[in-house]
């Protein structure tokens, strides 16, 4: 971690860009800006990991603007109307993030004469975007899907791109844009600078970086395990959805709340909750991917103008909202992925400000809370609100593993499973190997296998001692009902078949049918060895043909009324 405070004057930026930065109220650079800006100006490929709210947008926009200004000193005069294409291409996963990047480029480039910035986003009219792409262009910010449309139609030319920026590359790959990114990269000159920002460079993100970059410099200033010192995290357990609604209303009534983002799991929940809060008198608006882009833009503008106090959003808004006055983030519905939790709470506490992140959870959310804590390696402190305490006992959540811990064997006993050993390197016993030591399903000390909190459900016989050998019958000859202790069936007449329907001669037969209980009110079968046979073969039923199977005996009467006999057991 850097201890020295770095000013923007020492980073090698152009004078006009420094003036714009000072006009925006920034004096000192953040850690990611201090490391990435000089390397970006030097033209190096960069792999950067930084958390949200750390100033990473300026970390690639400021060096890009500096290179644009440096290139103009030697650039030949442009021919008006000819499509030169952009010098800098920025790919973003969502429209909100692309619009945030475009706003930052306009802010920091306000003193750059003739700066041309264009955005290519889904949900916007094609005609305006085509007009922007048809003239000289400096910076193009785009989402991969819409950019693909313009490339395939020939309206966008990337022959002059000098810098390619992939912002939140891990998110784009999670959204399935890897083929689109490769398609775009193939149409950019190989002699370019590539900058990737991602929460992680493991797995497919790292493989993509190896394909697109040449000898990149790695900058890792933050990760998902950071403590977020300026964000207070809190967890409230709710008995049910009604209790959760009461907790939400109490939080929104906090006098310290300036603006809040309430996250839901689905678009339908966002619309429903926004309508309900509006009925309660809150200045609220929904935001999700099912809304037209124009309406989404108006909602964000209203949020920045303080016309909206509560924004109810899905995870589409977790990346791209940069409103410093957001003091509270409330997780009304939990995210689908643990890493989205980090991006959600990053909407508050931005640029050094303090914020509060509250999660409302029921017992159904225990597994996701556990995954979030394991992902962040932090425990979300549980709290209660006076007068709204849960009536049920709070679920037990394992403390997160320390960074670098392997396996799960250090977590302690699993709740609700008695003395069952935990999962990990010593998975099922006391031995050193995975299945070593005691047999797979032994219980410690021969104690009965009883769940904590009550007896086994009805219908399960109690198991005592060793699960495999004592409580559960074995599959050898000592198994009751299936071994030598059962009455063997007489083969009779020394035939190898089923003479007299007694059974197999190897002592594996079924019990005589007269010992089996009847099905309902129907009588059980009579022992088949008492029924007359046809020769040496067992009988099959009543008289159907004269002179044929006449020795079979009378046919059993069917159910009253002539209804067909039921199939299955007990016949």
N, C-alpha and C positions, 0 to 999 in steps of 0.2 A: 504494500500500500504506500502511496506517495504521501510524504509528510509536508513537502514544500508546497506552498500556495503559488500557483502559476497564473500569471496574467496573460491576456490574449496578445499583448504587444510582443511577447517573447516567443510566439508560436509561428512567426513568419507569414502572417496574413497580410493581404493588401490593405492599403490605407483606407480605401472606401469601404471595405468590409469591416474594418475595425470601427469605423464611425457608425455603421449600422448596428453593430453589436452593442456599442455604448449607448446608442439611442434606445435600444431595447432594455437597458437597465442592467446589463451584465458586466461585471468588472473582472472576476476571476473565472478561470476555466475549471471544469470538473475533471476528475481523474481520467475518464475515457477520452475527453477532448484533449487533455494534455498529451496523451500517448498517441492518439490516432491522427490528429491534425498535422503534426510535422511529418509523420510517415506518409500520410495521404498526399501532401504537397510534394513530397519526394517521389511520388509515382509508384510506391510499393503496393503489391497485392496484400490485402489485410483480411484476417479472420478475427472478428471482434466479438467478444461476449460481454454484454453489459445489461444491467437490469433496466426496467422501464423507469422513466423519470430521471435518468442519469445524464441526460443531455446528449444522447447518441445521435439524434437527428442532426444537430449542429456539428457533430463530429465528422460527418461526411458531406454535409452541405457546404460548410465553410471552405474546406480545401477544394471542393469542386468549383465554387465561385472564384477562388483564387486562380485556378488553372484556366478558367474561361477568360479572366482578365489578362493573364499572361499570354494566352494564345492570340488575343486580339492585337497585340502589338506587332505581330508578324503576319497576321492574317491578311490575305488579299481581299480586295473589296468584293462584297457579296453581289450577286446578280439577283435583283428583285424578282420574285415569282418563281425562281428555280428551287427545287426541293433539295436542300442540303442535308436535312435530317438533324437530329440532336447531337450535341457533343457529350452530354451526360444522360444516361438512362438509369432511372430508379424504378425497380420493381417492388411492389408492396402486396401483401396478401389481401387486404381489405380496402374498400373505398374510403372508409374513415381515416385509415392510416395514410393513404395516398394524399388525401386532402390536407392532412396535418403536415405532411412533408412539403406539399406545394405552398402552404401558408408560410412555413419556415423559410423556404427559398425566396419567397417574395419579401419577407421581413428583412432577411440578412442581405438581400440583393437590391435593396431599395435605392442605393447610391451607385449601382452599376448601370451605366448608360446603355439603353437599348436592350436590356435583358429580356429574353423571350422564354417564357415558361408555359408549358402545355400539360394538361392532364388528360389521360385516356382511361376512362372508367366505365364499367358496366352500369346500365340503368340510365345513361345520359344520351342525348340525341347524337346521332352519328354526324349530322351535317356540321355542327360546331367543331367537333373534333377533327373532321377532315380539313376544315379551313385552317385550324391551328397547325396541322401537320404539313400543309401545303407551302408554307413560307419558311424563311430562316428560323432556326430554333436552337436554343442553348440547352435547356433542360427539359426532359420529358419524364413525367411521373406517371406510371401506369400500373394497372392490375393485369396479370398475365392473360386472362381470357379475352378481354377486349383488345389488347395489343395484338394477340394472335389473329383476330378478325381483320385488323388493318394491315398486318403483314401479308396475309393470304390474298387480300384484295389489291395489294400493291400500293395502297395509300400511304404507307409508312416505310421510310428508308432508313436503315441503320448503318449505312456504309461509313459514316463519319463519327461513330461513337468512340470516344476516347476513354470514358470511365463507365463501368457497369457496376451498379450498386444493387445488392439483394438485401432488402431490409426485412428482418425477421424471416430468414430463410427457412428455419425449422417449421414455422407456421405454414408457409407456402407449400412445403413438401407434405405436411400433414393434410392439407386441403387437396392434394392430388395434382399439384402444378409442376411436378418434376419434369414431365415430358414437354410441357410448354416452355419451361425455363431453358431446357436444352435446345429446343427449336429456336428460341430467341437468340441464345448464345451463338448458335451456328451462323447467324446472319450478322454478327458483329465482328469487326476485324480482330484477328488473333492478337495483334499488337495493341493491346488495351490494358488498362488497369482495372482489376476486379476487386471489389470490396464486399465482404459478406458480414452481416450482423445476424447473430443467432444466439439463442439461449444455450445451445449445446452444439458441438460439432462431432458428436458420436453417431455411429450408424450411417444411415443414408445421407445425412447432412455432410458428414466428413467425406464420404465417397464423392458427393457432388463437388465439394470444394477441391478435391484432388483432380477432378476432371477439368474444372474451369480456371484454376489458378496456377500461377508459376512461382514457385519458391515464396509462398506467402509468409508474412510476419504475423505471429499469433499475439493478440492482445486480449488478456482475460482479466478484467477488473472487477467482475461481479458474477455471481451465479445464483441459482435458485435457493441456495442454502444461506444466503445473506439474512441477517437478522431484521432488516428494515427498522433501524433504530427510531426513525421518525414516524413510524406507523404503529399504533397500538392495536393489537389483535385481541379479539374476544370471542368467546363461544357461548351461546345461550341454548340450552336444551329445552325443547318444547314437547308437551305431552301429545299434542295433535295439531292439526292445521288451524283450528280456532285459537288455540293458545299461541301459535306462531303469529297469527294476525294481531293479537293483542300486544305481543312483544314489538312487532313492527310499528304499530301506532304509537307506542310509548317512545321508541327511538326517534321517530320523526317529529315528536313533540319536544325534543331536546332544544333548549334555547341556544346551545352552542353550535347547532347545525346551521351552516350557511347554505350549502347545496349538497345533495346526496345522490348517489347512483345506487339503485336497488336492482340487483341482478336476479333474473329468473332463469329457469332451465329451458323453457320453450317459448315460442312466439305467442302462442295462445295465452299462456300465463302472463306474459308481459302486457298484452292488451287488456286482459281481465283485471289484473291488479291496478293498472293505470286508471281504468274506469272506476274501480272501487275507491281508490284514493282521491280521485277527483270529486266523487260524491261526498267525501269527508271534508272537502274544502282545501285540499292541497293543490298548489300550482304544479301540475305533473304532466308528463308526456311520455309515451312509449317510444322505443327505438329498437328495431330488429331488422333482420335481413329480408323479411317479407314486405317491407314498405318500399314504395318508389323512392328512387334516389333523391328527387327533388324534395320530397317530404322529409327525408332523413336530414338533408342539408338545413332545412328550415328549423327542425328540432334542435340541431346542434347550435345554430345561430341564436336561437332563443335561450339555450342553456348558457352560452357565453355572454348574452346581454342580461342575464339574471332574470329573464322572464319566466323561466322554469326553475323551480326549487328542487323538485324530485324527478329524476330521470329513471324510468323503469326500462331496463335493457337486457338483452341476451348477450351471449359472449361475443357477438359481432362488434360490440362496443368496447370490449375489454382491451382492444388494441387500437389506438387512434384517437382517444379522447384526451385532450390535454387542456384541462380547465383548472387553473390554480385554485379557484375558490371552492372546489369540491372538498369538503371536510369529512364526509362520511361515505363509506362503501358498505352496503348491507347485502349479504348473500342470503336472499330469501329462498332461492333454489340453488342447490349446489351444482358446480360445473361437472361436465362429463369427464374431463381429464384433470388430473391433479395440477399440471403446469398452468392451466387456465386460472387457477386460484391466485397464483402469483401475479398474473397480468391484471386480474380483477382488482386486487387490493392496491396495485400500482397506480390506479386512477386517483388516489388521494396521496397526500404527503409528497407532492411533487416539488421539485426545485428547492429542497431543503425545508419545506413547510411540514407541519405536523398533521396527522390525520388519524382517523379511527376506522378500523375494519371489523365489522361484526358479522358473525355467521350464525344463522338460525337453523337448527337441525333437530330432527326427530330421530327416533330409534332406527328408522329405515335408512338413515344417512351414516350409520356407524362405519360401514366399510369405506365410504368415500372420505370421511374425516380421517380414518387411519391412513389411507393412501396419501392424503395431503400432508399429514405430519411426517410420514416416511419420506416423501419427496423433498420437503423443505428441511428435514431433520430438526424440526422445531415442534414444540408442543403449543397448541393454541389454548391459552388459559381459559378455563371455564368460569363463568360468573352467573350471578342471579340478580334479578331486579326485585326489589322489595314490593311485595303484594302480587307479583306474577311468578312466584317460585313454582317449578314443576312439582306435580303431586307424585310422580313416579321417580324411582331412583335413577340417578344419572348412569348411562352406560359406561362401562369401563373401557378406556382406550389405552392401548399399549403406548408407552413412551417411545418416541422415535429413536432409531438406532443412531449412534454417533457416526460421523462421516468415516468411511473406510471399514466399518464393521462388516464382517462376512457372515452370511447365513442368518438364521433366526434363533439359533440356540441360546442366545444371551437374553432373550426377552423375558424369560421366566415362564411360569405355568400359564397355560391358556385358560381364560375364565370359562366356567361352565362345563369343564370336561374332567373334573376330578384330578387324578394323578396321571393323566395322559401326558407322555413326554412331548415337548414341543418339536416343531419341525426345524430341521437344520442339518448340520454335519452329522450329528448323532441322532438320526431321525427316529428310529423305532426301538432303540435299546441302549444298553450301556456300552456296547462295543465301539471300536473306532471307526468301523465302516458304516455305510449307510443302513444296511440291514443286519449289522453284526450284533453280537451280544445276545440279548434275550430274543425269543421268537417274536415275529412281527406284531402280534396282537396280545402279548402278555400284559397283564396289569401288575403294577408294582406291589410286591408283598402279598400277592394272592388276594387282594381286597376286591370286594364286589365292584363292578363297573356301574356306578351310580352318578347321574348328572347332579351338579349342584343345584339346589333350589327345589328339589322335589323328586319323587319316584319316577321310574320309567313309565312311559305311556301305557295305557291299558292294551292288552294284547301281546305285550312283550314279556316273556318269561324272565324272571330274575337270573342274572348270570353271576356265578360265584367262582372264586379262585381263578384258575387259568382259563382264559377265553377259548383257547384252541382245544385243550385236552379235557378239562373238567366240566365246564358248563355246556359246551357244545359237543354233541356226539361226533365221534370220529367216523371216518369212512372205511374203516377196516372191518374185520369179522366181529369185533366187539361192539359194533354199533347196534344199539337196540332197534329191533324191528327190521334190520336189513342184513343180519348175519346168520350165524349158526343157531342162534336162539329162536329163530322163527321156525314154525313147522314147515318142513320140506314137503314139496309136492311129489306124489308118487308118479313116476313115469308110467308104470303099468305096461304089461305085455312086451316089455323090453323094447318098445319103439322109441325112436328119437324125437317124436313129435310131442303133442300135448294130450296124451291119452287121458281120458276121463277128466280133462280140464283140471288136472291136479296142479301141474306147473312144471317148471324146469327141473331137471335132475341135479342141478348144481347148487341147490339150496338158495337160489336167489328169487324164488317165486313170490307172488303176492299172496296175501292171506286169503283163505277161502271166502267167497263172496257172501256166504250167509253170516260171516262175522262183521261185515261192513254195515254201517248204519244206513237206513233207508233215506232217500231224498224226499223230504216232505212227507205226504201221506201215502206214497206209493210203496208197495211191499218190496222188500229186498229180494234179490235173485235167490232162488234156491241153489244149493250146491250143485255145480254142474256134473259132479261125478255121480249124482243120483238120477240124472236124466238119461233116458235111453239114447244110445248112440247108433249111428249108421255105420255098421261094420266096426272097424277099429277106430274110426274117426269121431271126433266129438260132434254132438248134434248141433243143429242150427235153428230149430224152431218148429212151428206147427205144420199141419198137413196142408200143403199147397197143391200138390199134384197127385192124382190117384196112381198108385203103383210106383211112385217115385220115392219121395222122402216120407213115406207113410210111417216110419218108425220114430219120427221125431217127437211125437207127443203133441198134446194140444197146444194151440197157439194162445199166448197170454192175452187176456182181454185188455183192450185199450181204454183210454179215459172215457167216462160216460159222455154220451152225445155223439160219439163217433169222431171226436176231435183227434187230430194226429198226436201221437205220443211225443213227449218232450225228449229232446236229445240232451246228452250230457251225463253227469254222474247220477247214480241211483237207479238207472234203468235195469 
